[in-house]
Structures are given as C-alpha cells and as structure tokens.
Amino acid sequence: MTQSLKIDRDKTAVVIMDFQQRIIANNASDPENVVKQASAALQGARNAGIPVIYVVHRGGALTDYAPDVELHEGVPPAEGEMVITKTRPGPFSTTNLDVALRELGRDTIVIMGVSTSGCVLSCTRWAVDVNYKFVVVSDACSDGDTEVHRVLTEKVYPRFGTVVNAQEFLNAI
C-alpha cells in the first residue's frame, strides 16, 4: 500500500466525509482508530495550510433532529472550515463540492471517510470522472467489513489514485 507521495499544498484540499456519530458507530470496524488517524491527518493538513472541507450526510434516518448525526467530537471542524450537506452516498452529486474545489483552485483531494465502500468509493469514482487526482488515507477510512476495506484500499483505489496511511500523508506535507 505504501506509495511515494508529495503533496502540492496549493493544489490540494482534504475532504472528510460522514464522520458523524451514528455513521461511525454503525459502519466503522475500529471507530477509535479511524477517528484518531483522521484527527492527526486533519491537524497536519491545517498546519500545512491545506483547506479542509467536511461533508455530512442528512436524509433518511439521518435527520437534523437526531442527536447522533452530529460530527464526532474527535474530528471537529476548525473555525471557518466549510461544512457541506449531502443527501446521497457520494459527496458530489447533491452538493456544491465540485464548485468549491474549483473555486479554491484545487485539482487533488485527500479523502477520509466512513465508509470505505460508501462515501469513499463514490467520491473516488466521481473525482476521477471529473479530472481530480485523489489520495485516500486508508487508516482514516473505515468500513464495517474489513475485507471490503482491504480490497478497496489495496486493489481498487490504487488503480486510479494514491493510497497512503495517515503517517505517510503527514510525511508528504
């Protein structure tokens, strides 16, 4: 999985998806670790001046009135960071994420999310289709099925983008 990586801070944004309490509780195989790794990667990105965009899911059982749909307390947005609401699994189809990234002049997205087979897969496929480069931070993603996570991060995502762990991402910035 280890790939050599150099991040262009002026062309990269971090997209963190669905780090909401209920989604993590129901879809992360190791909730504590995925939050820890995402938190470290987020802090490094912020310190490097890389913009962070949060995408949260609302719809179906995830209404604004349910207390466990809030972002996990371990990965709160910093003041001024964009929080985009989506109503479908992927972060592009029902949001202004593409517009936001292009307005920021970004052509590369660093992806973190729960779940690997849901929002992360949707994000990678759409990103490639609209000409973004992507980096998946594998240990800042999780899935309820560890084998599905492994296959996606080791076999599928590397065909189209780059896959690294949080420490490798931090080393690259």
Buried (B, 14 or more C-beta within 10 A) or exposed (E): BEEEBEBEEEEBBBBBBBBBBBBBEEBBBEBEBBBBBBBBBBBBBBEBEBBBBBBBBBEEEBEEEEEBBEBBEBBBBEEEBBEBEBEEBBBBEBBEBBEBBEEBEBBBBBBBBBBBBBBBBBBBBBBBEEEBBBBBBBBBBBBBBEEBBBBBBEEBBBEBBBBBBBBBBBEBB
